[in-house]
Amino acid sequence: MNQYQYQPLDTAKDEIRLIRLLPGSFSDDIEIEIFHTRLRSNEKDEENEPGKKRSKSRKIWDSIMHSKKLEDALSYEALSYVWGSEDNPSFVSVRNIKQSTQPRSWQLPVTRNLGEALRYLRKEDEARILWVDAVCINQQDLGERSAQVSKMGDIYRNAAQVDVWLGTEAKDSDVAIDLVHSISSDLVTTDEKDRPVSDIQYTVWPGTDTAKLLANPVRFKPGFKALRNLCQREWFTRLWIYQEYQLSKVAIGIIGGRTLDLRILYKVLSFLYNNPMGEYRSGSIDNARVLLQPIPRLVSAPFLTLALRNSFCSDERDRVYAMLSLLDSEYTARISPDYTKTVQDVNKAFFLCLLNVQAEVDFWASRDEHESTSSSWIPNLYQISSSNYSNASGYSCHEITYESKDESLRLPANPVGVISSIWFTVPRSLDFRDLPDLLRAYAQPPTNNQTYVHGGTWLDAYVATLARGRYREVTGVPRYPTLQELRDTIQCGILSKETVIARSKVAFRGIRGRTFCSTTNGLIGICPPSARIGDKIYVTLGVATPILVSSVEGHPNHYRLKGECYVHGLMNSEALLGQFPATATEDVWSYQLQLVQGVNMVIFTSGPVITQNDPRLGALPAEWRKVYLCQSDGRYYDTEHGQDGKIRKLKFENLQTRERTLYDPRLTSAALRARGVVFEHIAIV
């Protein structure tokens, strides 16, 4: 067998490979040609076009999303698929383009799943130009692999179409595809202009075929089951496919001989997920919905890290590299694919990049305790904990510095508690049917009639903590239970077992694999399972959640990071600013997350007053003033509410530099110390 030998790419010319999938009948052997072409910079200067100006953010986006294109605008399609097992490979025949030399062709091994995909993609009467990573990149050459991975964003965004191979037909795949087409034809959008594309809501009019179908669960069940099976296909679980789909102009799912526009599939999944009754949700449908959800134009690395935390890959370094094409140049200037580095080195460079680029950071920790041999702040990006609804440090910038001598992080931290008791740890694998009984055991009278240290009943504090703040009064999200519904879920005998289980899946999903703790000063919270008595909880600027650390013996003020916490009564800056005051009329301030100009912001309410301005903060420093951004016209105003009654986004303008920021100048360690807030200088090693 003559095995194909790759010819080196010319890096000076920015070359890539494409394949020409030659025509043939379905049963014929697969035959391809491999040829080189090059990417080149898109040098068109749009600023020179009459009357056309771009904002700074638009320039950044254009430079990222349209930075390279194929020479001579060669039209091609890019394949998105699951590699599958490399055992028992298929072989494709690579035709020798140089007809004057021998041999006529070579053999190239590919996975069986790829071989199957090429068979379905092949046309009978014409060739098809494709980019396929396993064939177009010499996977044995680590240098080429690193260089080509950095070009994948340009390759997918310039493809005329991304072909998504979902696999061959199943007995119910036709049912799922037909259902998607039927529902999509009835969908209409709700009129919410401030919502980003990713948050657009879909509904159907009464009397439509879809409305009638949903009103008849027995009739709808087979189609819903088929749709759920479609979303359980392996493609939806893989890491690299996220950027491949998100960067595509058009993404067409291929299921055997059938096709499905994946953006239409997203609309249907979003509609079912947001159904007010909530009965048409499942884990696989939600995972597929999140994957297919359009991302913001300028997306952040933490957003992507959390979105991809449960995706699978064969190389853990790809948890960083697979998101680079979706990030702006501030990130990519600091990180580039390098498969000679260890996973730990890649994750370390990624976190330090976040420290340099972002005003806010997340102290991620894996669901398992960090190994003692590594720096505890280096995240394990596989299955990191999802964030709570938290604003523990307000809209502040982090003041974390990296000390290279001992590879530690130095930061000002406000001490809020010391773990005094470990109540229970919820097993990760615990069935939701058994969860309520475990939680009820710690909520029996007379305990639940006691007053919590920060006010309210202990039972309310307990159920809010179990939900990690995810209840309707705080989040404003209709699918989350109210505080009363959480009480009813915990108190035995009030609700049916089916209702309790369904509500627990929504409210208490995040506590599996977590530990319930209390502190010496009466606080309760949800912590990583590695929590131990004596561990300390801190709040630090620019980090949305409190963090749990353990002392390093023999090194005062040196700690190892264990992860983020939910601490009831401290999740809206109470550790730094105190509890909410009452107004002169004794109306108590409350807060809730609300969508402001397309972004979730904390909104404070007291009687008729609705504002983004935290009532606990005093006047701004003399060199600052408040301004309010109106998204629709891009202008800044002095008033918070527009004539239409909608809230404009709060920002802070420096009167000397005219720079505007989301971050409050009153929330620095120096300003807070002046208010009497205690900070310790600690090192995390």
Disulfide bonds with the S-S distance in Angstrom:
none
